[in-house]
């Protein structure tokens, strides 16, 4: 009887602790906008036309519905702001730390993780971060969608890290994310290419210099604010 109960709920690890089995996720379905346990990305109007490496990011629940911080005191549920998902990256829940208590931590940040707010499941982390950001003011340059996703990942201690931030979240999606389809690539880069060509035609190569300066200043703001000026971009 005991062995049957253990088999139904999970299994015992070598130390004798019960390890819950993770239930299987549904398949990704881009047509229905279902991306279970994924980070998702879409280009931003105007902003992505000038800086295609900047976009709007969200994180999905286990049922595939998208959560995204898109305005002051507003976390959308299953209504991804600024258009459909263009790029996605499914994360591995086995790389999260979901302890039932302090002694059950599997990460190396036991006390720091507890202080930040420990989640007991993927959806629990998203729910807690949602409540936290529903009292936050949105600002593209200091407290934005990337901040929300980073907060979720830190509650999970995803990948054994408690240092997720705007830049690391954006880099993860842009470096490892998959395109939904060819049209997603087109709508992500075509406006930028049109603006670039029009700028060169009207202004000349000085436009390229101005664009590069703008992009470098934008990157410098986020890098300095994230890594060199403590709490500058911490919301």
Secondary structure, DSSP 8 states (H G I E B T S, - for coil): -HHHHHHHHEEE-TTS-EEE--------BGGGTB-TTEEEEEE-TTHHHH-TT-EEEEEE-TTS-EEEEEETTEEEES--TTSS--EEEE--GGGS---SSGGG--SS-HHHHHHH---SSHHHHHHHHHHHHTTS--BTTTB-HHHHHHHHHHHHTGGG-S---HHHHHHHHHHH-EES-HHHHHHHHHHHHHHHHHHHHHT-THHHHHHHHHHHHHHHHHHIIIIISTTTT--
